[in-house]
Amino acid sequence: METIKQKTNKAFDVMKTDFGYKNPMQAPKIEKVVVSCGVGSIRDKKKLDIVEDRLAKITGQKPVRKGAKISIAAFKVREGDPVGMQVTLRGQKMYDFLDRLINIALPRTKDFRGISGNAVDEMGNYTLGIRENTIFPESSDEDLKDVFGLAVTVVTNVKNPEETKGFLTHLGFPFKKLEAPKVKVAALRSRAPKK
C-alpha cells in the first residue's frame, strides 16, 4: 500500500491532465497539518494534563497551550487562561499522522460513511472535525469521561477548492459519494395526472 508521501510525489503525473499542469513545481503539496482542540475554561489542572498527554500521544509531538485572548466574565475566563491546545506537524511526522488518520482512525469511527467534501475554504485548506479522540489507537479507552474532540486542518499550497478536493481524493481521503435522491415510484404515480 502506498503512503501519503509516495502519493504526493506522484500527484503531478496523475493530476496534470485534469488541471493543466505544465511544470512539476505546480503540483499540489501539503505544507503542514494543524491539530487543535478546545478545552474550554478548565480549573482542573489534571484534566488539562490528560488532554495534553493524549494529544501528544496521538500526534507524536508536544502540544502548545493556547490562552484566552480576552477576559469574559460570563464564561469565567480570564485573559491568559488555557482554553485550547494546538500542534503543528510538518515533514515526516505530518505524513505519518495523515497515514494513521486515513487508514486506521477514520475507519474506526462509528457508522463511518465518509467525510464531507464541503470543508475546503477559499485558501485551499481542508478542515476535518473529529468528535472523539478515542478513534486513535494511541489514546487509551480506559477513561471514557475524558473524551474530547479535535480539529484537523490540512494546509496545502493550492488556492482553488476544486483542485484541493481532487488532490485530497488522490491522496486517499474517503469523501462521501454524492448520490441522486431516490424517489419512490408510488410518489411519482400519485403526482401523475388522472385520466
N, C-alpha and C positions, 0 to 999 in steps of 0.2 A: 504494500500500500504506500502511495506517495505521501510525503509530508507536505505541510503548508509551504515550507521553504522551497521544495522542489517544484510545486505547482506555481509559485510566484515566479520562479526562474523561467518557466515555460509560458507565462502569460502573454508575452509578445507574439509568439508563434500562433497561439490559439486565438487571440483577440484582434490581430492586425487586419483581418478581412472585415470583421464586423464594425470596427471603429476607425479604420483607415490609418493605422499607424505606419509610418514610413521609416522611423528610426527606433532602435531598441530602447533608447532613452525615454521615449514616450510611453513605454509600458507602465501600467499601474503598479504601485508598490505600497506596502503597508509601512507607514512611518513609525507608529507607536500604538500601543494598546493601553488605555487608561481604565483601571478597575477602581470603582469608588463605591462607598456605602455610607449612608447616613445613619447615625446612631442617636440622633436627637439630643435632647438635654438629659444627660445621664449623670446622676450624682454618685452612682455606684461605680467605683474605680475598678472593681473586679470584673464587671461586665465589659468595660472598655478594654481591659487586658485580654479577656476571652475573645472579643471581636478582633482585636489586633493580632492575636496569636493565630486565629483561624484564617484570617485574610493573608497572613504571612505564609501559612502552610499551603493555601490554595495557589498563590501567585509565585511563591519561591523568593519573595523579596519583602523586606520590612516596609509596612505602610507608614505614611506620614499622617499625623493627626491634624485635621483642619479645624480651626477655631471659628466661632461666630464672628461675623464682621461688625454687627451692631448689637446692642442690648435691646431685648424685647421683654418688657415686664410681664405681659400677658402669658408668655411661654416660660417665664422664669429663667431666661437665658441672659447671661452677661457677656459682654464683649470679651472674646478670647476663650470662652468655654469650648471644649472639644465637642463638635456636633457631627463630625464625619471623618472618614479615613479615605486615603487615596494612594494608589500605587500606579506608577508609570513604568510600563515594560517596554524595553527595546531589545533588539538583537536576538540572540538565541533563546533567551527567556520568553520573549514575546511569541516566537514561533512554537515553543514547547507548550505555552499556555493555550494558544489557539488550537493546537492539535488535541489537547486534553478536552477543551471545551466542545469542539465539534464531534470528536469521535467517542468520547466517554461520558461527559457530563450531560449534554443536551439529550441524548437518547435515554438517560436515566430519569428524565423528568416525567412526572405522572401524566398520562394521557397526552403524550407528545405527538403533535401532528405537523410540526414545522414552525419556523419563526416568521414573523411578519416582515414583509419586504418594504413596508412603508416608512421605516425608521431611518431613512437616509436623508440627511439635511442638505442644504444648498452648497455646503463646503465639501461635500463628498465623504462625510464621516457617517458611520453606521453605529447606532446605539441600541444595545440589547439589554432589556431588564430581566433579571433573574430573581424570582420570588424567594427562593430558599437556597442557602449556601450548602445544604446537605446533598445536593446533586453531585458535588465534587467528592471523589473518594478520599481526598486528603483531610476533609473536615469530618471529625468523628460524629456518629449519630447518637452518642450516648446521652447528651443533654439536649433534648428537643425544645426546651423552653428558651434557649438562647439562639434561636434561628433568626437570621437576618437576610435581607435582600441585597443584591448587588446590581450595579450598572456597569456594563462593559462597553466602552467606546472604542471602535476600531477607526483610527485616523489614517486616511490614505492620501496620496498625492493627487488624486483625481478630483476635478471640480464639477463634474457632471453626475447627477444622481443615477441616471440610467447606466452610465459606464461603471459606476461604483457597484451597482447591483449585479451587473454582468461579471465584473471581476470577482466579487464575493461568491457568486454562483459557481464560477470556475474553481475557486478555492475549496468548494465543498460545503458552504453554508447551506443548511437544509431549509430553504424558504418554502412557504406553503404554496401549493399549486392552486391557481385560481380556476375554479370550475364554474361553468354556466349554471345558474339556478335551475333546479329541476321543477318543472311544472307538472302537476298531476293531470292525468288525462280526464278525470271526472270534472276538474275545474274548467278545462277547456271546453268540454261538452256543454256545461251549464251556461257558458258565455255565447255559444253558437246561437244564431237567430233561429227561432222556431218557425216551422212552415205551416 
